[in-house]
Amino acid sequence: RWAGIHSVAPSPVHFWSSLVTEIMTVSFTGFLCFPKALQVTKEINCVTDYLKESESQLQRVKRQEKRGLLYGIPVSIKDSINVQGHDSTLGLMKNLNKPAAEDSVVVQVLKRQGAIPFVKTNVPQTLLSYDCNNLIFGQTVNPLDHTKTPGGSSGGEGALISSRGSILGIGTDVAGSLRIPAAFCGICAFRPTGSRLSKKGVVTAIPGQKSGPMARDVDSLALCMRALLCEDMFHLDPTVPPMPFNEEVFSSSQPLRIGYYDTDNFTAPSPSMRRAVLETKQLLEKAGHTVFITVINVFGLRWAELTNSQLFSFSKGELEDPNSKELILLCRVPSWLKSLLSWIIKPIVRFIYQFVTEWRKLDLDVVLCPTLGPAFGLGFPGKVSGASCYNILYNILDFPAGVVPVTTVSEEDEELLKNYRGYYNDMGDKTFGKVSRVGLPVAVQCVALPWQDELCLRFMKEVETLAQKRQRNL
C-alpha cells in the first residue's frame, strides 16, 4: 500500500542541504543508494545496468573546488539515454553490445553539476507501451503491488524511485512516458517544453522523446531543472534556447487562475481519477486561487502522427514482446490509410493554435486535469491505450506538464468502478473498468503554456503542499 509522500526517503533537496553543511559526506550518499538499488531490483527487476564508472565520478566530485547544484546526488538514468560505454537498447536485441560513444548532453550536464549517474533502468520494447517489459531484461513490476505494472516507458525509473532505490531519475516522455509511471508508482514527474532540454544523445524509436526529471517531491524536480538549465547545457547544445531557470516565477505566491476538467470526453475517467481532480480543485479554491471548469474535447487529434511507420522500420527483424502486441497492431495501419486519415483529420498545427487561443480567452495561468491511473495489471496497457489521451494531448501540444500524487483509491471508488461503463461500453471501456485496487496512489496532472515550465512546477508545488497538508490532517 502506498503510504503517501511523508513516509518516503529524503529528497535530493534535503540531501544537497545536508551535503553543503557537511552533515553527510559524498561517500555516505553513494553508499546509501548503490546497495539499495541492487536490493530493490532483485525484487522488482528495474535496473538494467550498473555504471561502474560512478565510483570514479564520486571521487572526482569530492575533489571539485566548486560544488554544483547536484553535488553528490546519485541519479538513475533511463535505458534510452546515452551513457558512454553502455548500451541504450530500447528493449531491442539488435541494440545489444553497441555502447554509446559519449554521454548524452543531459548526462554531461548532470555530471558537471556534481551528480553521480549510477544505474540505467528498464523500459518496454521500443518505448511505445505503458507496461515495462522486453525480451532482454524481462518484466519490471510495480513496487506497490507486484501484480501491477509500474507504467512505461520510464517504468524502471518510476519503480526504482518509488522503492527508494534512487532519489532522482531522468526519464523521457513521448506520450506520457514520464507522467504515467510516476502516477502508477506514487511519485512526481515533469515533462518540460520540448526544446527546453537537449535531445542530443537520447535514443528513440519514434520522434518526440523529451527528457525530464522524476523524483518523490516537486522541489527535487525543480532543483534538477535549475541545475540542467545552465550555461553548460546551452554551450553543449546550441539548439537549446538559453533560458536559465526563472526563480522569480517558481517562487511566486500570487493567486493563480486555474482551469480544470475531470474528463476529456473521449475516455471516461475512473472514479478515483475524477475524485482526485475534484478534491484538488476544492483545496485550491480554499487556498485563494480562482478555479473554474473548462471543456476539453480530444476528438480530431491527429493520432496518426504518433503511430508512423518509423517505429516499425526501427524495430524491423525484432522478435515482438507479447505485451506490445495490441499497440503494434494498432500502429500497423497501411500507409495509404494513414495518408487518408491525415487528410481528413484537422492539421495538428491548427489545433495547437486553436487550443492556445481558447486558453488565452479564458486568461488561464495553468490547467488541472486527470492523469492516467491507478496502475494497470501486468499486460493490460495495450488493451486500454485509448485512456492515455489524458497525457498524450500535452505531448501533441508540447505544453509542459507534470503529475503529483494526491490521494489513494478508496473503498467507495472500488464500488463505483463496478458500475463503470465509459462513454462507449466497448471492450476498451470494459477493460479500463477493471483497473484498480484499494490503496494504490492516484495523481493529478498540472499543465502550463509552452515555455512556462517554472509556472507549471510552481503549480505542482502548490498542489503537493495542499495535498500533504490535507493528508496530515486526516
Phi, psi and omega in degrees: 000139179283122186264002177100170186295328188289341185270356187272172183293164181302146179281165176304330178300315180293320177300314183298315179299319180295320180295315182298322180271006176062027172288327176240154173258160177301319181300320180293320180300314179295318180300324183291321188269322186300306180296326180297318179298319180293321177297315182297316185292336175295334182268322188235357174059060183249337183265133180252340186202133174264128182270090185300331180293350176300333179293318177286326176298323178300317180291322178297318181298321180296333181270354182296133178287321180253123180277126177285173182295337180250029185308116174078004184273120175291137182231130175269149188234132177297146182312322189279358180260122187297132168234126185309131177084004182230149180288148165243092195276330191058022181074015182252127183297333179295342181263003177289148177060035174231070186296145179295141181284334180207164176294147168299161180299319180301317180293321178301316181291321176304314181295319180294336177270008174093002180288160181239088173299127189231340175213160168249154190234161191286157181216163170282160179302128181069356182076354186265067177197154176261010170258186179216079185211141174208171186278356177267304188257347178086197187270127167269137180248161181286127182295341181275340179195110187289355173270357182250156175277151173279357185091178181199166009267355178271042186291324177297320177297310181303316182293317182294316181291319178299327181275002181071019176276348176211150180254347177205136180224159175242122177240191175225163185215118174243337180205040183102012191290345169268313190287322181294311176300322179298315179296318181294327186258001175077032178236187180251152175208154182224125174258109181287170167308140191311320185260010183287328176243152182294140175260359182293123181090008174260114185274141183210152176272337178223155181294154170110000179292128177239136179281153176193162183272154174228139181196179181270358179206159185289324179303323179293321176297315181295319178299317179297314179296321178300320181288320183287326183277073185225175182300327178301315178299314184291329179283317182290331178223094183295349178282348177277125179302134182284072182245097176297164179299131183269095184295325182297317180293315182295325185270356183297149177241015179295142176301147183253151168264114190241122169270150177217155169213150180249004174207147176263007179063018175241309174240120178296132181291154173291160180305321181289323176300313182294315181299320180302316180292314184293322177292322178293321176302317179295319178298318181294320178297316180296333179278000175100005178275154175270120185232129179214154186285143173236161181248125178241133176227116185270002175298141180094356176292148186271074184299334180301334179298329183272350187234048183277171187289349181301326181302318188270346167284327179294321184260016182302134178087359181273147166292139184269136173290124181305328181290346179260003188303312184296319180293323179295316178297321179299321184280339184277054174279135179306144185300326180294326180287323176299319179298318180295316180298318179297329180284324183283317187281145181307132179303140187296322182296319179297320179299317180300313181297321178295320180296314179297320179299315179295320179302313184287330175299324180276356180054048182278145166270311185213171178230140174250132183203172179289158165236156183300136179165176354288187188301138177280161170290159180301133179086354182282325192308320182294339182275344183229038185295335180298333181292346180286358179305328180302328181263318184300327182312316186276349166287317180296317179284340186060047174263143173294137183210144179217164179238147179224127176289135184232343183200185175228160178296131182256169175300321179295320176302317181297320179295316179296327182295334179298335180257010181294127178238350183068199179264342186236346184053034179266188183298321178298315179295319181296323178290316180299327180292352178262357188270100175181175172181132182304134177098346178289147181290149176230132184246169168240163181250137180242134189225145174224173177289159177308139179074003176259044185298318181294326177294320177298315179295321178299318178295317177301318180297320179296315178298315180300314182299315181292320179294320178295319180297317178297318181298320179295330184272353180290000000 
